[in-house]
Amino acid sequence: MIHKADLHVHTAGDPQDDFISYTPEELILHAKSLGFSIISITKHDALTRSAALSEFARKLGILLIPGIEITLERKEVLLYNVTEEDVARLKRISDLERVKRKDVLIVAPHPFFIKRQCLKGKLLRYRHLFDAVEFSRFYCKHVNLNNAAVRFSRRNNLPLVGNSDAHSLEHMNYTYTLLDIDKKRPCVQDVFDAIRDKRVKVATRPLSTSQFIENVLRGAFIMHPGGRLELKLY
């Protein structure tokens, strides 16, 4: 059975992105309308691990995997199914060794994008700590920084997962992951096993050039509550 998954989405309550207005529940409902059966909410440096939210998703036929986009040494890393205790033990990228276990998944998000938060050379140094590499939604026909991630995944025999890195509901459904899992209702470990076994396929379509430029410009000037202006690209 093929399951549609997006393991990198942001919602309201994100410590770094307070301009996001839609709630986790609204995100889950939107994911349901798009046919997703597996998602993870990965706020910046704030773990989303809620029994109530997981039950809300389950009733809609969606597996909500606990997740966080953690910052280590000013670089971003996606972690899944960790606990608050796990997160508290992580200060440096090398500390990922402390949570590298079967029931945790470690993914490199948009690793070779131009933002300083992207892993770049750190991924080369710590490749042994990562389970998968992300192929991000943010590209168009003429500009695709995912190509380096594709080459890296092939050279290092790591699976590639497609994610939206959604900061708006409209960002979803351009790039996602198709997982081959022989269960109608997979558990978290089933998802991790499928990724590690490379029973995955990235489903993706590029943004149009105009959409790409619009995303850049929209991301370039963000007005936060209180009137604070920030430069930020996705």
C-alpha positions in Angstrom: 0.0 0.0 0.0 1.3 3.4 -0.9 1.1 6.2 1.7 1.5 9.9 1.0 3.7 11.7 3.5 5.0 15.2 4.3 7.5 15.2 7.2 8.4 18.8 7.3 5.6 21.4 7.9 5.4 24.4 10.2 2.3 25.8 12.0 1.3 28.5 14.4 3.2 28.5 17.6 6.6 28.1 15.8 9.1 30.1 17.9 10.9 31.4 14.8 8.0 31.9 12.5 5.3 33.8 14.4 3.7 35.0 11.2 2.2 31.6 10.6 -1.5 31.8 11.5 -3.0 28.3 10.9 -3.2 25.9 13.8 -1.9 22.3 13.9 -5.5 21.1 13.7 -6.1 23.2 10.6 -2.9 21.8 9.0 -4.0 18.3 9.7 -7.4 18.9 8.2 -5.8 20.4 5.1 -3.4 17.5 4.8 -6.4 15.2 5.0 -8.1 17.1 2.1 -4.9 16.5 0.0 -4.8 12.8 0.6 -1.9 12.6 3.1 -1.9 9.7 5.5 1.4 10.6 7.3 2.7 14.0 8.4 5.0 15.5 11.0 4.8 19.1 12.4 8.4 20.2 12.8 8.5 23.6 14.4 11.9 25.3 14.9 13.4 24.2 18.3 10.0 23.2 19.7 9.0 19.6 19.8 5.5 18.7 18.6 4.6 15.6 20.6 1.0 15.7 21.7 -1.2 12.7 22.5 -4.3 14.9 21.9 -3.1 16.1 18.6 -2.1 12.6 17.5 -5.5 11.3 18.4 -7.1 14.2 16.4 -5.1 13.1 13.4 -5.7 9.4 14.0 -9.5 9.9 13.8 -8.9 11.5 10.4 -6.8 8.5 9.2 -3.5 10.3 9.6 -0.4 9.2 11.4 1.1 12.3 13.1 4.8 11.6 13.9 6.4 13.6 16.7 8.9 16.0 15.1 11.2 19.0 15.5 13.5 21.1 13.3 16.3 21.6 15.8 19.1 24.0 15.6 22.6 22.7 16.4 25.7 24.8 15.9 23.4 27.2 14.0 22.5 24.4 11.5 19.0 22.8 11.1 18.3 19.1 11.6 15.0 17.3 11.4 14.4 14.8 14.2 11.4 12.4 14.5 10.0 10.6 17.5 12.4 12.1 20.0 11.3 13.1 23.5 11.9 16.4 25.3 14.6 14.6 27.3 16.3 13.7 24.1 16.2 17.2 22.8 17.6 18.6 26.0 20.7 16.4 25.5 21.5 17.9 22.1 23.9 20.9 21.9 26.1 20.0 19.0 25.7 18.1 15.7 28.0 15.3 17.1 25.5 14.8 19.9 23.1 13.3 17.4 24.9 10.1 18.2 23.0 10.1 21.5 19.6 9.7 19.7 20.7 7.6 16.8 18.6 4.5 17.4 16.0 2.5 15.6 12.9 4.4 16.9 14.3 7.8 15.9 14.8 9.2 12.4 17.4 11.9 11.6 17.0 13.8 8.3 19.1 16.6 6.7 16.7 19.3 5.6 17.4 21.4 2.4 21.1 20.6 3.1 22.7 22.5 0.3 20.5 25.6 0.1 22.2 29.0 0.5 20.8 29.9 3.9 23.4 29.8 6.7 21.2 27.4 8.6 21.7 24.7 6.0 24.1 21.9 6.9 26.4 22.0 3.8 29.8 20.8 4.9 28.6 19.7 8.2 26.6 17.0 6.4 29.7 15.8 4.7 31.5 15.6 8.1 28.6 13.9 10.0 27.0 11.9 7.2 27.2 8.7 9.4 24.6 10.2 11.8 21.9 10.8 9.2 19.2 8.4 8.0 18.0 10.4 5.0 18.3 13.5 3.0 15.5 15.9 2.1 14.4 17.0 -1.4 12.6 20.3 -0.8 9.6 22.0 -2.4 11.5 25.2 -2.9 12.8 25.1 -6.5 11.8 25.8 -10.1 12.9 24.6 -13.5 15.8 27.0 -13.7 16.9 27.0 -10.0 17.1 23.7 -8.2 19.5 23.5 -5.2 18.1 20.0 -4.5 20.4 18.6 -7.2 23.3 18.6 -4.8 21.2 16.7 -2.2 20.3 14.1 -4.9 24.0 13.6 -5.7 24.9 13.4 -2.1 22.2 10.8 -1.3 23.4 8.6 -4.2 27.0 8.8 -3.3 26.4 8.0 0.3 23.6 5.4 -0.2 21.1 7.4 1.8 17.4 7.5 1.0 15.9 10.8 -0.3 12.6 12.0 1.2 10.4 14.8 -0.4 9.0 17.5 1.9 7.2 20.8 1.6 8.8 22.7 4.5 5.4 24.4 4.5 5.1 27.8 6.1 1.8 28.3 4.4 -0.9 25.7 3.6 -0.6 26.5 -0.1 3.0 25.2 0.1 1.8 21.6 0.5 1.4 19.1 -2.3 4.2 20.2 -4.6 6.8 17.9 -3.1 6.1 14.9 -0.8 7.1 11.3 -0.2 5.4 8.1 -1.3 6.0 5.2 1.1 5.4 1.6 0.3 4.1 0.1 3.5 2.0 -3.1 3.6 -0.4 -1.7 6.2 -3.5 0.5 6.0 -2.6 2.0 9.4 1.2 2.1 9.7 2.9 2.9 13.0 5.9 5.3 13.4 8.3 2.4 13.2 6.8 1.2 9.9 7.5 4.6 8.4 11.1 4.6 9.6 11.7 1.1 8.4 10.3 2.0 4.9 12.5 5.0 4.6 15.6 3.1 5.8 14.8 0.3 3.4 14.4 2.8 0.6 10.8 1.8 0.0 10.3 5.5 -0.8 9.7 7.7 -3.9 9.9 11.5 -4.1 6.8 12.9 -5.8 7.5 16.4 -7.0 6.7 19.1 -9.4 8.6 22.4 -9.7 7.2 25.7 -8.9 6.6 27.9 -11.9 9.2 30.6 -12.3 6.6 33.2 -11.2 5.7 31.1 -8.2 9.3 30.7 -7.3 10.0 34.5 -7.5 6.8 35.2 -5.6 7.9 32.8 -2.8 11.3 34.5 -2.7 9.7 38.0 -2.5 7.1 36.9 0.0 9.7 35.3 2.1 12.0 38.2 1.8 9.9 40.7 3.7 7.9 39.2 6.6 5.9 41.5 8.9 5.6 40.0 12.3 3.1 41.0 15.0 4.2 44.3 16.4 5.5 45.5 13.1 8.9 43.8 13.2 10.3 43.3 9.6 12.5 40.2 8.8 14.4 39.0 5.8 13.7 35.3 5.4 13.8 32.9 2.5 12.2 29.4 2.2 
